Amino acid sequence: MKCAVLVCSGLDKPLGSLAREVALCAAGQAECEIVCPVLLSNSPGRYEAVLKDLPLAVVDGCGTRCATKLATQLELKITRRMLLPEAVKELGETFEDSLRPGPKAQELALKLALQLVADDEEQEPAPELEAVLFPEPVDLLKVTHGKFVFPIPAEGYFFNENDCWVQVVGSRARIGISDYMQQSLTDITFFEAPDVGRAIAQFDDAGAVESAKAVFDVISPVSGKIVAVNPVLDDTPELINEQPYTGGWLVELELADFDADRELLLTAEEYAVKVKQKAAEASA
Amino acid sequence: MSDATFMGVSREKIGWAPTIDYSKCNFCMECDDFCPHKVFERQDGEVKLVVANAKNCVVFCRACSKTCGPDAITFPSKPETIAAIKKIREEEGEAQ
């Protein structure tokens, strides 16, 4: 995939140097255009044509995510994202603690670049996945703290203490983050979705929600097999802010054992008590 | 003693917190910059970063380990932590 690569410019850190190598490899392998974050920040116009024509891939060297934050500030749509420490780990590799990438680091950079520019795999149509209607909540409990209001669906949803909800219809479930959490994160810019087809246990990670302010691990309230991720979040992650309990759902699962999972979940009333405590602690 | 609880169990009784492997840690401080809960604390001297506030760590969150380049942060097993929480809940339920 030919793309524009906005890359970390952490020249004083080994991962910054690795990020630069990744960008160079991506440019060599797929004729990608490298976007310098410093120049983009100072003169966005210099990259206007490139960013208009090509999908944007962002490579962050560390959790500070300067490149992602810059793209967000400039309201650029991010098509691909790579956080290097995570990507290196996923490959089962380690990186050299050096600012001058040696042959091993260059080899690693090439692997990462190929992953970054790989064409989208053909999505197999989900077989026998019957559409399930997840009803919208009828009544909302409203927890208030000062000027803030945190709505919670009164019926049909369960919660864990990690601020994630589950809505169950038959053997299927949708999960998402609560209104309290979306307000804590502020403007959400990205949902890093888990792989469809993966089986997860209760309290396993089910992706991560990112805002300019923080990264939030989605902790699944239920166990099961991931059968879908919300397809509209790629283009409109802000739906998680706007409709956290409905249109902003994150992941759909085929449940493994909801009766057992239920024991460790909270009802709306119980979660409301927790939200009140959390809001009070956060402002203390 | 803190009255914080998680899933009905005193947070003090849940052993969920990061462990730093000092043979790998290069004290880049990315984890400390990342964590909004002040779990880590910077220090003077040879060991520049410690897990100072383990009970502030959000149970089941491992997000700081994803920021760690040298892969120096580990967490307890989730299934074992869940089993321990369930056991305490049962014991305390029986005691009431």
Interface residues (C-beta under 8 A of the other chain):
Chain A: K13 P14 L15 C62 G63 T64 L83 L84 P85 E86 V88 K89 T94 F95 D97 E161 N162 A201 Q202 F203 D204 D205 A208 A214 V215 F216 D217 I219 E263 L264
Chain B: F6 M7 N26 C28 E30 C31 D33 F34 P36 V58 V59 F60 C61 R62 A63 C64 K66 T67 C68 G69 P70 D71 K78 P79 I82 I85 K86
